[in-house]
């Protein structure tokens, strides 16, 4: 009887190990396929297309630096063997592969600032929206997710928006006890220098501009979103990368799955975030960025190439 028990225990452990191995394999295969464009897709028949103009990436803060790996490798002569997981890929790639020499598909007036948080038609470019139209790739992120990421970045740096030049006169930021974060977030999302960052950048204003966005400006932003060459939805990154590869071509590389600036573990802060979202939801609902994201997401969901990709 004791021998039978040992045999049963051995078989149980063996089976559990087999299941675990199969699960790991399935997970690994799933991860590898997340951004795999289905080259043999039968649902649509089309060749890859070329943008009307060389690319300019509009990258609002906290909408995903990881996209630099995809866009720079598409537009520039970066060997596929170089898959260095740089924390700031736009900086690493610009320095190692100078855009003026290596990037035939980046706009020659914006390539030197690739990946930075410049607005459309920014004075730093010295170029108008009309000159960029036809090559604009715009990153968007859901309003609450972007604001929370920006807020937590500010908390860690002990200053509101410290890396973006968005400074405020809130004195209460000195005390960052977790229990106080929901109320601080509620104050944060009401700041004119914080809200509607994505909308501002689409009309040529700095993300942290303290002037309120007008309805006329919002309509301009919607028009520019509608006419963009491509929209990257940070909340659906793997799908965004897959559709991009299917539409414009390019080699599918494992580096595209790498999250270059992963945030703090979510489990420890989820309850705080949920409470913060609950007490701030009604305010965020009125933000122009809330409406802008929904509009952009609708455009994205209607990309024909989406049929050839899997949203995981």
Secondary structure, DSSP 8 states (H G I E B T S, - for coil): -HHHHHHHHHHHHHHHHHHHHHHHHHHHHHHHHTT---TT-SS--------SS-BEEE--TTS-TTHHHHHHHHHS---TT-----TTHHHHHHHHS-HHHH-TTB-TTTGGGTTS---TT-TTTT--HHHHTTSEEEEE--HHHHHHHHHHHHHHTTSTTTTTT-----SGGG---GGGHHHHHHHHTT-TTTTTHHHHHHTT--TT--S---HHHHHHHHHHHHT-SEEEEGGGHHHHHHHHHHHH-----GGGG--TT--S-STTTHHHHHHHHHHHHHHHTTSHHHHHHHHHHHHHHT-GGGGGS---
